[in-house]
Amino acid sequence: MSEKTALQTSYDALTAAVGARRSEEVKLSSGGSIIVRGITVMEFINLLRRFPSARSLILSWVGMMVTEDGDEEEDEDRDDNAKLMTALFTALLDEGPEAISVLVAKAMGGERDERVVAKIAELPDDDLILALEAVIGLTMPNGISDFFGRFARIAARLGLKPEEPAEAAEVPAAA
């Protein structure tokens, strides 16, 4: 009987770690239930690659966290928050329904099955919110600020500059 190689031992440890990820049962109003798990950082990054508006919004928010020094004036904070809210609504209108459906499907392990993604999009609002809350809670157990704060710290260490939030389209003045 041969001893395991270091690579095999490491692979076994990785396999065990992946299998040990927490999951949660979400009871649907129909009486059925789905099982969701948290999304890893790598899975989250792959989802952002698929949805450019959401990616731009997240990078803008992370950029604000990188540049935040606590000494900014309140007016500047208000302007940044207004830009971020504009970007949020733009992202939700552009990609929100599909992105949320794919996120929940990913948490179920079915993001490549278009039938699963389509059914999630058809869920009643209360069921969709319950599923989304479970995924977010499992993905970001220490909160959204902690999760994206990690991205911000990595970006700062790498010297990455934040993207500007998407601006609202300007309406030309009447002549």
N, C-alpha and C positions, 0 to 999 in steps of 0.2 A: 504494500500500500504506500503510495507516494504522498509526500507532504504537499499541502496546498502552497501554491506560489503566492507571493505578496500581492500580485495582481488579482488572483482568484479570491483571496481573502478580502481585499478591498472591494471587489465587485460584489461579493456576498454581503458586505456591510452596506454598500449603496443600495442593493436590492431590498434589504431589510428596512433601511431608512425610508425608502419610497413607499413600501408597503405599510409602514407605521404612521403615515400621514393621517391626521384626524379627519373624520367625516361626520356628517350629521344627517339625520333623517328629517325631511321636510314633509309634513302632512298637508295634503292638498284638500281643498274644499270638496272635492269629489269623493273623498274617503280614501283615495290611494295615497301613495307617498313616493318621493324620490330621494335618492341618496346623493348628497353633494360633498365635495371636499374642497379644501382651500386651493387656491391657484399659487403656484410657485412664482418667484420673481422671473425666472426664464420663460415660463408660460405666459406671464403677464406681458413681458417684452414682446413675445411673438404675437400676442393679440394686438398690441399697440402698432405693430408693423402692418397689420391688416386694416387698421382704421386710422387714417392720417389726421382727421380732425380731432379725434380723441387723443392721439399722440401729441399733436401740437398743444392741446389744452394741458395735458399732463406735464409736458416739458416746460410750458410757461409757468405752471404752478410750482414745479420743482425749481425753476429759475428764480422765482420770487423768494423761495425759501433760502436759496443760496445767497442772494444779494441782501436779504433782510438783516439789518444790523440793530434794529430796535430804536434807532434814533431818527427815523424818517418822520416827516411831518404828517399829521393826520390827513391833510388834503391829498398828499401823494398816495397814502394808503388807500383812501377812498377811490382815487382814480385807478389804481392798480386793481382794486376789488371790482370796480365797474367793468374794466377791460376783461377781467377774468370771468365775470358773470356773462358778458357778451360772448366770450369764447365758449363758455359752458353751454349756453343755449344754442349756439351755432353747431357745436358738436352733437348735442342731443337731437337737433333737427336733422342734421346730415346723416348721422350714423347711429344714433342712440338705440332705436329699437333692435336693429341687427346686432350691434355690439353687445347689448345686454343679453340678447338671446344666445349669442355665441359664448359669452362669458359663463352663463349658467350651464349651457351644454358642455363646455370644457370642464366645468366642475363635476359634471355627471360622467365625463369620459366619452361624450358623444358629439363633440364639436365637428367631426368630419361627416356626420350623418345629417344631411339636410332635413330629413323628416323630423329628427329630434329638435333641431334649431327652429323649424317652422312651428312645431307644436308648442314650444316654449313661448314663441311670439304670440300664440293664441291663448295663453293662460289668462284667467281672470286676473285683474290687477292685484288683488289681495294675495293670490298664490304666487304671482311673479315677485312681488315685494318680499314675501316670506323667503322664497328661494334666494333672491338677491341678498337679503340681509344675512342669511346663513353663509353664503359664499364669502361675503365681505368679512363677516365675523371670523371665519376660519382662515381667510387669507391675511387679514390684518388684525390679529388678536390684540395688539397694543394700540390700535387706532390707525386711522388713515394718515395722520401727521407723522407718526413713527415710521410707517411703511414708506411714505414718500420722502421723509427726512433722510432715510438711508440712501435713496437715489440722489438727493441733494448733496449729501456728504461725499458720495462717490464722484459726482459731477464736479464738485469744488476741488477735490484732490486731483482730478484729471485736468483741471483748468478749463472745463467746458463753459462756454458762455450761454446764458439762458436765451431761449427764443422769445420774441415779443408776442404777447397774446394777440389773437386775431382781432382786428378792429371792426367795428360795425361799418357797414357800407355807408358812405356819405351820400346825402341826398343833395343834388345840385340846387342852388338857389334859383328861385323863379326870376325871370328877367323882366 
